[in-house]
Amino acid sequence: MLTENLKFVSTKDNVQIAIWHIFDSEKQQYLSDSSTHKAQNIFLTHGTFSDKKTCLRIAEYLAILGHHCYIMEWRGHGASSASKDKFNFETIATYDFAATFDYLCHQLNLDNLHCVTHSGGGIGLIMFLIQNPDYIDKINSISLFACQAYGAALHPINRVKIFIAKYLNRLSGYIPAQKLKLGPVNESYHTMKQWYDWNLQQNFHSSFIKQGDTNKSNVNKNRATHILADPEPFDYRQHMPKITIPIYAISAKGDQFISPTLGCRALFNNFNNHANIFREYSLSNGNLDDYTHSRILNSRHAAKEIWPTVAAWIDKHSD
């Protein structure tokens, strides 16, 4: 029987982050006695406009296989509390991810840890691991669904679309996600501005860390003062090769705007790890669908042909 338990963890800036533990209680005894198949611990998180529901179906699928799944909801999303201050992608990486992984690794003392993310959730994970490289060796594998940070505007038409979206978003102050059928959570201009700028400028720069600050302890200490030797923005892209965790990156041919295949491939290539695998799902590649940004993770076809490949990737990299 599938069970859901909710735990709240506090970030260093006093936001309550919801972590949903999903597992199949009927399979735990069997797995604990098995010498050939050990349950793995899987961290999942969503992207913008979303909450735990984005990850819930694949989490339930993985839980039925016997794994323990932990879904983190961003601040202001789902059951997590709202932030008193404005936040962006990097805030989530710096605080929400940090509090969650501290809980998983240091309070629960989990090993055999894997990550499955969708869209901006993968961006957050990348920034978090670069800020906190000690966690790299604690993670066995990563599966990135539709993840890109600086390659959505490689095509001129997309560049115009993003520029217009940024302009309109700035005028309105937020994106009405429910009205536009993007998801259950509206996003503010402040949150989205970082994504617009990364893609329009085709960089992966920090909004508060400077290039001279490569010491993790200084990152948080100097967040407000910015008294650093090198005034240039910290470039996450330069440090991506340090993430040596095996990565399975998944893109959708029908995702033409948020995470087009070219953008996902550009991000994937910056890891520079020959053990990683990139795969575009499309009809032309013999798959069941061209998929979209949402259907690549949540659809009947994804459940049939993509989820099993994620489970296999986890199994391949399990201790």
ABEGO torsion letter per residue (X at the ends): XBBBBBBBBBBAAGBBBBBBBBBBAAAAAAAAABAABBBBBBBBBBBBGBBAAAAAAAAAAAAAAGBBBBBBBBBGBEABBBBABBBBAAAAAAAAAAAAAAAAAAAAGBBGBBBBBBEAAAAAAAAAAAABAAAAAABABBBBBGBBAAAAAABAAAAAAAAAAAAAAAAAGBBBAAAAGAEABBBBAAAAAAAAAAAAAGBBBBAABBAABABAAAAAAAAAAGBBABABBBBAAAAAAABABBBBBBBBAABAAABBAAAAAAAAAAAGBAABBBBBBBAAAGBABAEBAAAAABBAAAAAAAAAAAAAAAAAABX
